């Protein structure tokens, strides 16, 4: 008889849901569909020519390092480059603060592994990055949502929640924030709000996990300092990635943390995958050394900035007046809201019939709220697809609103 | 700041720590468990990589699916079929090294306090991966044919919290031992009677020095109980961090969900590199090269051990893989012996990290794959001097 495992799996697996996005993406795979659903960078953002040069040089000069295991902490060349890169961006880091990860998703996994026991409390934004929610859930965290206002996560409600937990003698493990061009909302937390949140974190002695995959991609407005750079007490753990500024296929990211936490993360990584691919690490290290990364970031900023302007233009032209949307100053996403009594998962069906796709907002809310919102990605579609796709989305939404009026 | 309770159990890997000590050029190191970089197919990888970036760069640099690149999964399934496993691409998920296979297996099955059965000693990376999920370890003694079945049976009969059995049947890390075919069949029978999944870690399976390969547990299994962890680290190169899990479809979907939140997917360029290599080159001929090089080094090391080591130390005779295991007289501690050996510029890995309870101290692991061939005899001779000295001091 074949093995029966259903009752054998760990509790954490029994509690895990299939990713909504993953299921929906299957529906969007048809070639006639214009998809704003994925979070993919534009393939035009990949620095193919420079990459060829670097790969040739690495394979010529140092293949025995690039093809061997690396230290868990990271490849030496990449580590040196990342320290320079971090400091240049205003984050005061040394080797002691740094860990190279197999993507920023692994950063989320490792932070969870190191901090979350079953039932541990974690504060998340409403809405929040779905991959973060998934990682916390896989370690059986008990998530508490704090809504955003125009300046970012609400400091007032954060304080209320912490106060309430404190009354029961409970302390959350960390506050999870994507402060720059957030996925999914596209919003950026103001400097004042960052200061406030950090002060609250100090007051209640709670760590902050600052997930920052889009930060470099600002196409308008002024840079706001990272929360990590504002922190002088070692409370903030920052997660970064090359996925949006170089290539996601390489799966390389990094963590900055205070040395005590960083050392625990190193040990956790050792048992997770020993080390990140030396080949990818050495290539990115040499790529940065040659100054290619800065140039590539400039190129991407220009490309995405243009796409953002276009999509806003088409929104204004094609979306019904019942819809509103965020206007990001950077990144890959914006969030559309429709009247609160409507559910975007129903809209999704109409949209698919009209050959256009997005991600339903519910996926970004740990508590299943946000049903009247949807995430739109504007980095992947071509300019022509942006035009056609938003036209189709506007049409779908008008049909949907109309249909709901009749009932 | 309070870490999760699992963090208390996690210790930095001795092996990773050792890397720092043995980096000095004057040290003859038998410590690391890494393959010989001279055998990496550098020219071929260079050619393949240029081709992929040129022809298919958009895909090689983009996000991909969690389960992995379909053409590669098909090729892996085909290789597994040639080894007697009823496999298809839908039974395979690509992992970021076999280490991730261990991590995900632990995450999939282990609640705090569940028990894992393993060989004694066993691979330290597996111990660490499992420890992250706070299980109880039940170590089963091995003889020259593998795990002792009467001991295993007794445990299976008396315990009800056992979630999985973890074994490396071919050229085990750290002992280099290989299970007999008979013992493999017995293990499959027991896993059937008690309906317990087996994690088969086959990182060294293809590096065999004898005429024939023994059947994998996976190929002997008919009930879908074996979860097979494969790796390209020893046969191709570790720097791409490529492994896979072969498992029945209903279990595979859980691995996909877990991998999604762990690292989303494995490096797609690396997957395409290996796929292209398998398509364009003779992988088996490449493995034959590795085999003949390692076999030669194994012979050199065994001969030197026989010539120089004190008779009170015993050692294994591996028929494949990368390691020899040495057992010293009871009172000796591998760590202390290592301190002495380092003074003479020779290194190895003390055995205690290969036991979950770290109780057994009088053993150590020697690696021959990455040792410089011309220095093997010299290194073993130096080590033998140290061993004789410490034994004389203690006894």
Interface residues (C-beta under 8 A of the other chain):
Chain A: X1 X2 X3 X4 X5 X8 X9 X10 X11 X12 X13 X16 X18 X19 X22 X38 X39 X40 X41 X43 X46 X48 X51 X52 X55 X56 X59 X60 X63 X64 X65 X66 X67 X68 X69 X70 X71 X72 X102 X103 X105 X106 X108 X109 X113 X114 X115 X116 X117 X120 X131 X134 X135 X137 X138 X139 X171 X173 X205 X207 X243 X247 X248 X249 X250 X251 X260 X261 X264 X266 X267 X268 X270 X271 X272 X273 X274 X275 X276 X277 X278 X279 X280
Chain B: X1 X2 X3 X4 X5 X6 X7 X10 X11 X12 X13 X16 X19 X34 X35 X37 X38 X40 X42 X45 X46 X49 X50 X53 X54 X57 X58 X59 X60 X61 X62 X63 X64 X66 X96 X97 X99 X100 X102 X103 X107 X108 X109 X110 X111 X114 X125 X128 X129 X131 X132 X133 X163 X195 X197 X223 X224 X225 X233 X237 X238 X239 X240 X241 X248 X250 X251 X254 X257 X258 X260 X261 X262 X263 X264 X265 X266 X267 X268 X269 X270
